[in-house]
Amino acid sequence: MTLLRQWLRDTWWILLGYIVILETAMVAAILYWPKFRDNTPAIAKLVPFESLQRLLESVEVAGYWPYFAVQQWFKGCSLFGLAAAAFLTSGVIARDADQKTAEFLLSRPVSRRRILLTRWAAASCLVVLPVYITSISAIWISPAVDEQLAWGDVLLSSTYMSLFLVMLVSFTTMISAMSSHQLRAGIILIGVMLLNFAFYLIQGFDDFSLFKTVDVWVFMQIQAGDLPWIAAGSFVVCTIAMLVVAQRVFQRRDF
């Protein structure tokens, strides 16, 4: 519990900023919907990438749901959630090595496994909580533009997006366990995801991008009742595998 309180004390301001930015972006997107809806054909002609053109096509076909999915989960949670995962998790282990406090940390009567999992769990909660808070608030805000969101669709989509973000947290935790510089893991995560987004924008390479697993068509499947079990299961398996690697690396480190 002491480890958890210390972690929250050091990171609460990142959580607050993350929630405010994500909520502000989501509210602005919802309020812009009527204008976007009326000008979708004109906007589609200006979009240069085929992958983004397909996103606009989905809006023309299905309306508000794909628009909201793009704005909230594909754009908002992927972008701001990525940044939060990088900032919150980069120093999970590496910060103690960087600040020369590892010896003090390990002198406590707490196992390395507990230290790692406690910090990982705290970071995961901080990254995931705003996803649910802002997505649920959208259910109450959407009637302002004469639209409705179903609770089940929003909660399932938020859970799926959260599994994706927890996987990113786990990746950063693994790199942090290997690093002695507290910013390195976050920088690597951002670099990897930027490369994935570049692939997503290139026809023929988009199938190799992680963003393909959280694009608008996935959330349209969820709304249709066709849950992407394989992708969700892959997120969970990757999360467990990376945590196992992180724990083994941390156990062997002598700092």
Secondary structure, DSSP 4 states (H G I P E B T S, - for coil): -HHHHHHHHHHHHHHHHHHHHHHHHHHHHHHHHHHHHHTHHHHHHH---HHHHHHHHHHHHHTHHHHHHIIIIIIIIHHHHHHHHHHHHTTTTHHHHHTT-HHHHHTSSS-HHHHHHHHHHHHHHHHHHHHHHHHHHHHHHGGGGT----HHHHHHHHHHHHHHHHHHHHHHHHHHHH-SSTTHHHHHHHHHHHHHHHHHTSTTTGGGSGGGGGSHHHHHHHHTT---HHHHHHHHHHHHHHHHHHHHHHHH---
